[in-house]
Amino acid sequence: MTFDGKSVDVPAGVSVAAALLISGARQFRSTPVSAAPRAPYCMMGVCFECLVQIDGRPGRQSCLTAVRDGMVVECQHGASALTLAEG
């Protein structure tokens, strides 16, 4: 997998959050208002501090997503964009 364009070699079967922590990542996202850095806290899907962009999809909980070969993970900056339905 890659994180912010850098190749990351991680053990099979771990979560994206665990893989990134093992590789030394310290910031997974930044807050929408103050751009404060955030990283995993609970590691069980409750706190939402571990949000990242995975394969172009923002707002993914890295602690609940298993690593797979070729995965592209990026730090999420601010809030995810909303798409409004017309109609």
trRosetta pair geometry for C-beta under 8 A, 3 or more apart (Angstrom, degrees):
i j d omega theta_ij theta_ji phi_ij phi_ji
1 7 7.8 138 87 -152 37 54
1 8 5.4 -28 81 62 84 101
1 10 6.7 -17 33 21 112 117
1 16 7.6 -138 165 -122 170 89
1 19 6.9 54 51 142 140 153
1 67 5.7 -104 -25 -155 142 101
1 68 7.4 96 -73 69 109 41
1 69 7.3 -133 -54 -133 70 25
1 70 7.0 -7 -95 65 57 12
1 71 4.0 -16 -117 64 108 93
1 72 7.2 -167 -162 -73 76 25
1 73 6.0 32 166 -1 120 108
2 5 6.1 -2 168 -136 125 10
2 6 6.2 153 -159 71 83 30
2 7 5.5 -47 -100 -92 82 44
2 8 6.4 141 -123 8 26 87
2 71 7.5 -164 29 95 59 57
2 72 5.4 -3 57 -122 102 65
2 73 6.7 -177 89 35 52 70
3 6 5.9 -29 66 60 70 86
3 8 5.1 39 1 -29 104 136
3 20 5.9 123 -101 -112 156 100
3 23 6.9 148 21 88 144 152
3 25 6.1 -77 148 -77 158 137
3 73 4.8 -21 -103 81 72 104
3 74 7.2 158 -159 -91 51 33
3 75 7.7 71 178 -42 89 76
4 73 7.7 -41 -24 102 56 71
4 74 5.7 103 -82 -131 58 66
4 75 5.6 13 -72 -7 116 97
8 19 6.4 101 136 156 131 106
8 20 7.2 -24 -155 -99 165 57
8 23 4.7 -35 -145 -97 113 161
8 73 8.0 -32 24 44 139 120
9 23 7.9 136 50 -99 50 112
10 14 6.1 -106 156 54 116 126
10 18 7.9 127 -169 105 132 80
10 19 3.7 12 -141 -140 165 104
10 22 6.0 116 -127 72 98 134
10 23 6.5 -69 -77 -49 102 110
10 67 5.6 -118 85 -134 131 173
11 14 5.3 76 78 -14 94 122
11 19 7.5 -150 43 -101 66 87
11 22 7.5 -58 9 138 96 178
12 67 7.2 -137 -133 82 40 111
13 66 6.9 -37 -147 -152 32 114
13 67 7.6 -24 27 49 13 96
14 18 4.3 -111 174 87 114 127
14 19 5.2 142 97 -57 118 84
14 22 7.4 31 130 -10 166 141
14 66 7.4 143 88 -144 24 69
14 67 5.8 20 70 6 71 121
15 18 4.6 96 55 8 83 100
15 19 6.8 -145 94 -5 44 88
15 43 7.7 151 56 -159 154 86
15 62 6.5 109 154 149 101 65
15 63 5.3 33 156 -155 154 37
15 64 6.8 18 -135 -39 126 9
15 65 6.3 97 -157 66 81 48
15 66 6.2 -71 -104 -96 49 44
15 67 7.0 118 170 -25 12 82
16 19 5.6 -56 -147 38 31 115
16 20 6.2 29 156 -18 66 107
16 52 6.8 -127 132 46 138 141
16 54 6.8 -89 -94 -93 166 128
16 60 7.8 35 45 122 158 117
16 62 3.9 -103 90 -158 110 87
16 63 7.6 -93 59 -56 78 23
16 65 4.8 3 -2 83 119 102
16 66 7.5 122 -32 164 75 5
16 67 5.7 138 -82 -74 60 75
16 71 7.3 -117 -101 134 112 152
16 73 5.9 159 -161 -99 126 148
17 20 6.0 -58 -148 37 28 107
17 21 6.3 25 156 -16 64 108
17 28 7.3 -12 -118 -97 82 151
17 40 4.6 80 -163 -62 129 146
17 43 6.3 -169 110 -120 145 78
17 50 4.8 -21 -98 -156 125 144
17 62 4.0 124 -58 115 80 100
17 63 4.0 -5 3 -80 150 64
17 65 8.0 110 -15 47 82 81
18 21 5.8 -57 -146 39 30 110
18 22 6.2 34 154 -22 65 107
18 43 7.6 71 -65 -142 87 117
18 63 7.7 90 -28 -125 78 65
19 22 5.7 -54 -148 35 28 113
19 23 6.4 20 155 -13 63 110
19 67 5.0 88 -44 -67 153 138
20 23 5.7 -60 -146 42 32 108
20 25 3.9 -39 172 38 94 140
20 28 6.6 94 118 -95 158 101
20 52 7.9 163 -48 -60 159 156
20 62 6.6 -10 8 168 134 149
20 73 7.2 -114 -73 118 120 152
21 24 7.9 85 -178 -41 29 11
21 25 6.4 -77 -76 57 33 86
21 39 7.7 107 -90 -180 95 120
21 40 6.9 -66 -57 35 125 127
25 28 6.7 78 142 -75 124 73
25 39 7.5 164 124 -123 86 115
26 37 7.3 26 125 159 85 141
26 39 6.0 -69 180 -71 44 145
27 30 7.1 17 -179 -65 121 79
27 37 4.1 -73 -116 -154 115 116
27 38 7.0 79 -149 51 71 36
27 39 6.1 -96 -107 -65 30 95
27 75 6.2 29 116 -131 92 132
28 38 6.2 -64 57 98 87 74
28 39 5.1 118 -1 -116 101 55
28 40 6.6 68 -12 -33 152 71
28 49 7.3 97 59 140 127 68
28 50 5.3 -18 113 -148 167 51
28 51 6.9 135 129 64 111 41
28 52 5.3 -84 -177 -68 95 100
28 62 6.3 -121 -154 13 139 148
28 75 6.3 -172 -176 -126 27 75
28 76 7.2 10 142 26 69 88
29 37 7.8 142 84 -156 40 50
29 38 5.0 -21 69 61 85 108
29 49 7.5 -164 44 179 115 48
29 50 7.6 129 -1 -178 113 15
29 51 4.9 26 -49 74 155 85
29 52 6.4 -138 -59 -81 96 54
29 75 6.2 172 -90 -173 40 72
29 76 4.1 -12 -115 65 101 92
29 77 7.1 -168 -158 -74 64 28
30 35 4.6 3 167 -159 129 59
30 36 6.5 153 -157 67 74 29
30 37 5.8 -40 -100 -93 77 46
30 38 6.8 161 -104 10 24 88
30 75 7.4 49 -14 159 87 111
30 76 7.4 -153 26 100 62 58
30 77 5.0 11 40 -131 112 62
30 78 6.4 -8 86 -43 93 50
31 34 5.4 19 80 51 121 77
31 35 6.3 -123 60 -67 70 9
31 36 4.7 14 15 45 119 85
31 38 6.3 99 -51 -31 82 121
31 78 7.5 24 127 -108 26 44
32 78 4.5 76 -113 -155 64 70
32 79 4.1 21 -93 -34 131 94
35 77 7.4 6 -131 -159 91 88
35 78 7.2 -30 -95 -68 75 81
38 49 4.7 -135 173 -164 115 86
38 50 7.9 -128 132 -70 101 30
38 51 7.9 28 94 37 131 85
39 49 6.5 15 85 142 24 111
39 50 7.0 26 178 -98 39 70
40 43 5.4 65 166 -74 128 73
40 47 7.8 118 -160 68 54 124
40 49 5.9 139 -121 90 25 101
40 50 4.0 25 -87 -80 82 115
40 62 6.9 -104 -69 76 113 109
40 63 5.6 119 -126 -65 127 116
41 47 4.5 -50 62 83 118 169
41 49 4.5 68 -4 32 105 148
41 50 7.6 -143 12 -39 64 90
42 45 7.3 -88 95 36 119 29
42 46 4.7 -51 99 50 169 101
42 47 4.3 148 -3 -7 115 114
42 49 7.5 125 8 24 81 110
42 63 7.4 152 83 102 73 178
43 50 7.7 88 -93 -44 48 149
43 63 4.9 -169 -145 -141 44 134
44 63 6.6 -75 -40 140 15 136
45 61 5.5 60 -119 163 79 155
45 63 5.9 -150 -58 88 62 112
45 64 4.7 53 -82 -58 115 125
47 50 7.6 83 80 -5 96 86
48 51 5.9 15 -179 -41 75 107
48 61 6.7 -80 -115 -101 60 102
50 61 5.9 67 81 -160 102 63
50 62 4.4 -117 153 45 109 97
50 63 4.8 97 58 -23 164 97
51 58 7.6 40 167 174 109 73
51 59 5.5 -28 -155 -134 122 39
51 60 6.6 128 -151 60 65 39
51 61 6.4 -40 -91 -90 63 49
51 62 7.2 167 -116 -10 12 90
51 76 5.2 -53 121 41 93 152
52 60 5.8 -45 69 67 68 93
52 62 4.8 49 12 -57 118 118
52 73 5.4 17 144 -168 140 97
52 74 6.5 158 -180 73 92 41
52 75 6.5 -63 -130 -114 89 27
52 76 5.3 -166 -131 -20 31 102
53 56 6.8 -4 169 -135 107 10
53 57 6.5 166 -160 77 69 35
53 58 4.6 -31 -100 -95 92 62
53 59 7.8 34 -93 2 62 43
53 60 6.8 107 -129 17 20 106
53 73 7.0 144 80 -160 57 48
53 74 4.3 -18 63 62 109 96
53 75 7.6 4 19 76 95 18
53 76 5.1 135 -30 -82 84 88
54 57 5.7 -25 67 59 70 90
54 60 4.3 -40 11 41 114 164
54 62 7.5 154 -57 -93 120 78
54 65 6.3 -111 -65 158 168 168
54 71 6.4 -26 -159 -172 97 106
54 72 7.2 137 -162 80 47 56
54 73 5.4 -13 -104 -103 72 75
54 74 8.0 -169 -73 23 32 68
55 71 6.4 -80 -51 -149 98 67
55 72 5.4 107 -89 50 52 89
56 72 7.3 37 -30 82 70 121
57 60 5.9 80 102 -48 98 115
58 76 5.6 113 -147 -123 94 119
58 80 4.0 166 110 -114 128 103
58 81 7.3 100 36 20 149 72
59 76 7.1 116 -59 -128 41 158
59 80 4.3 -32 -43 -50 115 148
60 65 5.8 19 164 -39 114 151
61 64 4.4 32 101 26 115 109
61 65 6.5 151 86 -19 61 97
62 65 5.7 -66 -136 40 35 109
62 73 7.3 70 -111 -146 118 134
67 71 6.2 -134 -155 23 62 147
68 71 5.2 108 62 -46 72 113
76 80 7.3 -32 -161 -69 129 80
